[in-house]
């Protein structure tokens, strides 16, 4: 099977080299404290850390952008200002209009599937929290990357564990799964991201896959840390890859 590279930039921003193409997933490129807090209204406290590399390095040699949703920790003002507006920009239908309004001229709407060179990009569903909060949280997407001879990569997106995610894992049979595992809390009490326990459930559901956990230690409402997730994985005798910002994972 051909090798790929997945680089965690920060939070959920990923730079993926796959089947001859380089994709930037969920571009949030602002400096530390460049956008609003999710905990303290009226304050700019996010992201809580700076980028691990220069913006120029992040955006170098890109072939396309892939967006799961438009919350500011996934698509921020800095990304709008910095990114090449002519790049193919793959987005779910609910977010395509916002991306076009931001000035991007080559928006590719993924209703179900899209193509980039030899890559098939399939949109998947999921819930960004419990049913009663979905009107506030909005719709999110995940994506599957597939190409002949390459590992199947499932980017779950900002989702909690539920029957839909479990079924996706069974149906897709991914070789690599990327989980957003920050255990984020909405309005002080409602969890809207996978935490340690749910990330372990993902790993147990696909024991032959590599699970890469991201979306930690960059936002003020995320409670799961790399250390707490590592401890949970060790306690359950489960392997989870937990990269630091800037790390490159070979798949």
C-alpha positions as CSV (number, residue, x, y, z in Angstrom):
1,X,0.0,0.0,0.0
2,X,1.3,3.5,-0.9
3,X,2.4,5.8,1.9
4,X,0.7,9.0,2.9
5,X,1.6,11.9,5.2
6,X,-0.8,13.5,7.7
7,X,0.5,16.6,9.5
8,X,-1.3,18.0,12.5
9,X,-1.0,21.8,12.2
10,X,-3.1,22.8,15.2
11,X,-6.5,21.8,16.6
12,X,-8.3,20.2,13.6
13,X,-6.2,21.8,10.9
14,X,-4.4,19.0,8.9
15,X,-2.1,19.0,5.9
16,X,-2.5,15.7,4.2
17,X,-0.4,14.4,1.3
18,X,-2.4,11.7,-0.4
19,X,-2.3,10.2,-3.9
20,X,-0.1,12.9,-5.4
21,X,-2.2,15.8,-3.9
22,X,-1.7,18.0,-0.9
23,X,-4.9,18.9,1.0
24,X,-5.4,21.4,3.8
25,X,-8.3,20.3,6.1
26,X,-10.2,22.8,8.2
27,X,-7.9,25.9,7.7
28,X,-7.8,28.0,10.9
29,X,-4.6,30.0,10.6
30,X,-4.9,32.9,13.0
31,X,-2.4,33.8,15.7
32,X,-2.9,32.9,19.4
33,X,-5.9,34.8,20.9
34,X,-7.2,35.9,17.5
35,X,-10.8,34.9,17.9
36,X,-13.5,34.7,20.5
37,X,-13.5,32.6,23.6
38,X,-16.1,29.7,23.9
39,X,-16.1,30.1,27.6
40,X,-15.8,33.9,28.4
41,X,-18.0,36.1,26.2
42,X,-16.5,39.2,24.9
43,X,-12.9,38.0,25.1
44,X,-10.6,36.8,22.4
45,X,-8.9,33.8,24.0
46,X,-8.7,31.3,21.1
47,X,-6.8,29.6,19.9
48,X,-4.8,29.1,23.1
49,X,-1.6,28.4,21.2
50,X,0.2,29.7,18.2
51,X,0.8,27.8,15.0
52,X,3.8,25.4,15.3
53,X,5.2,26.4,11.9
54,X,4.9,29.6,9.8
55,X,1.7,30.3,7.8
56,X,3.9,30.2,4.7
57,X,4.9,26.7,5.4
58,X,1.3,25.7,6.1
59,X,0.0,26.9,2.8
60,X,3.0,25.9,0.6
61,X,2.3,23.5,-2.3
62,X,-1.5,23.1,-1.7
63,X,-3.7,21.5,-4.3
64,X,-7.0,21.9,-2.5
65,X,-8.8,22.8,0.7
66,X,-11.3,20.5,2.5
67,X,-13.8,21.9,5.0
68,X,-16.0,20.0,7.5
69,X,-17.9,23.1,8.7
70,X,-17.4,26.9,9.3
71,X,-17.0,27.2,13.0
72,X,-14.2,29.7,13.7
73,X,-11.8,27.0,15.0
74,X,-12.1,25.3,11.6
75,X,-12.3,28.2,9.2
76,X,-11.2,31.6,10.5
77,X,-10.7,35.2,9.2
78,X,-7.0,34.6,8.8
79,X,-7.6,31.7,6.5
80,X,-9.9,33.9,4.4
81,X,-7.2,36.5,4.2
82,X,-4.3,34.2,3.5
83,X,-5.4,31.3,1.3
84,X,-5.3,31.4,-2.5
85,X,-8.9,32.1,-3.6
86,X,-8.4,30.1,-6.8
87,X,-7.7,26.8,-5.0
88,X,-10.3,24.1,-5.3
89,X,-12.3,24.4,-2.1
90,X,-14.4,21.3,-1.2
91,X,-17.2,22.0,1.2
92,X,-20.6,20.5,2.3
93,X,-23.7,22.1,0.7
94,X,-24.7,23.9,3.9
95,X,-21.3,25.8,4.0
96,X,-20.6,26.3,0.3
97,X,-22.4,29.7,0.2
98,X,-20.3,31.0,3.1
99,X,-17.1,30.0,1.4
100,X,-18.2,31.7,-1.8
101,X,-19.1,34.8,0.1
102,X,-15.6,34.8,1.5
103,X,-14.2,35.2,-2.0
104,X,-13.2,31.6,-2.9
105,X,-13.8,31.2,-6.7
106,X,-13.5,27.4,-7.1
107,X,-15.9,26.0,-4.5
108,X,-16.6,22.3,-5.1
109,X,-19.9,21.3,-3.3
110,X,-19.8,17.8,-2.0
111,X,-23.4,16.5,-1.8
112,X,-22.2,12.9,-1.7
113,X,-18.9,12.5,-3.5
114,X,-16.2,14.7,-5.1
115,X,-13.1,14.0,-7.2
116,X,-9.6,15.4,-6.9
117,X,-7.2,13.8,-9.3
118,X,-7.3,10.1,-8.5
119,X,-8.9,10.8,-5.1
120,X,-12.5,10.2,-4.3
121,X,-13.8,12.3,-1.5
122,X,-17.0,11.1,0.2
123,X,-19.0,13.2,2.6
124,X,-20.2,11.5,5.8
125,X,-22.6,12.6,8.5
126,X,-22.5,12.9,12.3
127,X,-23.7,15.0,15.1
128,X,-21.8,17.9,16.8
129,X,-23.6,17.2,20.1
130,X,-26.9,16.0,21.5
131,X,-30.1,16.4,19.5
132,X,-31.4,19.2,21.6
133,X,-28.4,21.4,20.8
134,X,-28.1,20.8,17.1
135,X,-30.0,23.9,16.0
136,X,-27.4,26.0,17.8
137,X,-24.4,23.9,16.8
138,X,-25.3,23.5,13.1
139,X,-24.6,20.7,10.6
140,X,-21.1,19.2,10.4
141,X,-19.5,16.8,7.9
142,X,-16.8,14.2,7.9
143,X,-15.0,12.9,4.8
144,X,-13.5,9.7,3.5
145,X,-10.4,9.8,1.2
146,X,-9.9,6.9,-1.2
147,X,-7.6,6.2,-4.1
148,X,-6.4,3.0,-5.7
149,X,-3.5,1.5,-3.7
150,X,-3.7,4.0,-0.9
151,X,-5.1,3.6,2.7
152,X,-8.7,4.6,3.2
153,X,-8.7,7.7,5.5
154,X,-11.9,8.6,7.5
155,X,-11.9,12.1,8.9
156,X,-14.8,11.9,11.4
157,X,-15.0,15.7,12.0
158,X,-16.6,17.4,15.0
159,X,-18.9,14.5,16.0
160,X,-19.8,12.7,19.2
161,X,-19.9,8.9,19.2
162,X,-23.3,7.5,18.3
163,X,-24.9,4.8,16.1
164,X,-24.2,6.7,12.9
165,X,-20.5,7.0,13.6
166,X,-20.4,3.3,14.6
167,X,-22.1,2.3,11.4
168,X,-19.8,4.5,9.3
169,X,-16.8,2.7,10.8
170,X,-18.3,-0.7,10.0
171,X,-19.3,0.4,6.4
172,X,-16.2,2.3,5.4
173,X,-13.7,-0.1,7.0
174,X,-11.0,2.6,7.1
175,X,-7.3,2.0,7.4
176,X,-6.8,5.3,9.2
177,X,-9.3,7.2,11.3
178,X,-8.9,10.8,12.4
179,X,-10.9,11.7,15.5
180,X,-11.6,15.2,16.9
181,X,-11.1,14.2,20.6
182,X,-11.0,17.4,22.6
183,X,-14.1,16.6,24.7
184,X,-15.3,20.2,24.1
185,X,-18.1,21.5,26.3
186,X,-20.8,23.9,25.0
187,X,-22.5,26.4,27.3
188,X,-20.5,25.1,30.2
189,X,-22.1,21.7,30.4
190,X,-23.0,20.0,27.1
191,X,-20.3,17.9,25.5
192,X,-20.0,18.4,21.8
193,X,-16.9,16.4,20.8
194,X,-15.6,12.9,21.5
195,X,-13.7,12.6,24.7
196,X,-11.3,9.9,26.0
197,X,-14.0,7.3,26.4
198,X,-15.5,7.8,23.0
199,X,-12.2,7.9,21.2
200,X,-11.4,4.5,22.8
201,X,-14.8,3.3,21.5
202,X,-13.7,4.3,18.0
203,X,-10.4,2.4,18.4
204,X,-12.2,-0.7,19.6
205,X,-14.6,-0.6,16.7
206,X,-11.8,-0.7,14.2
207,X,-9.0,-2.7,15.8
208,X,-7.0,-3.0,12.6
209,X,-7.0,0.7,11.8
210,X,-4.7,3.4,12.9
211,X,-6.6,6.0,15.0
212,X,-5.1,9.5,15.0
213,X,-6.6,11.8,17.7
214,X,-6.5,15.6,17.2
215,X,-8.4,18.7,18.2
216,X,-6.8,19.0,21.7
217,X,-5.0,21.7,23.7
218,X,-5.8,24.6,21.4
219,X,-9.3,25.9,22.5
220,X,-10.6,27.0,25.9
221,X,-13.6,24.8,25.9
222,X,-11.8,21.5,25.2
223,X,-11.4,19.4,28.3
224,X,-9.6,16.3,27.0
225,X,-5.8,16.6,26.9
226,X,-3.2,14.5,25.2
227,X,-2.1,13.2,28.6
228,X,-5.6,12.2,29.7
229,X,-6.3,10.5,26.4
230,X,-2.9,8.7,26.5
231,X,-3.7,7.4,30.0
232,X,-7.1,6.2,28.9
233,X,-5.6,4.4,25.9
234,X,-3.0,2.7,28.1
235,X,-5.6,1.7,30.6
236,X,-7.6,0.0,27.8
237,X,-4.6,-1.5,26.1
238,X,-5.5,0.5,23.0
239,X,-3.1,2.1,20.5
240,X,-4.0,5.7,19.7
241,X,-1.6,8.0,17.8
242,X,-1.7,11.4,19.6
243,X,0.4,13.9,17.6
244,X,1.8,17.2,18.9
245,X,1.1,20.3,16.8
246,X,3.4,20.2,13.8
247,X,4.0,16.4,13.9
248,X,3.9,14.4,10.7
249,X,2.3,10.9,10.9
250,X,3.1,8.5,8.1
251,X,0.3,6.2,7.1
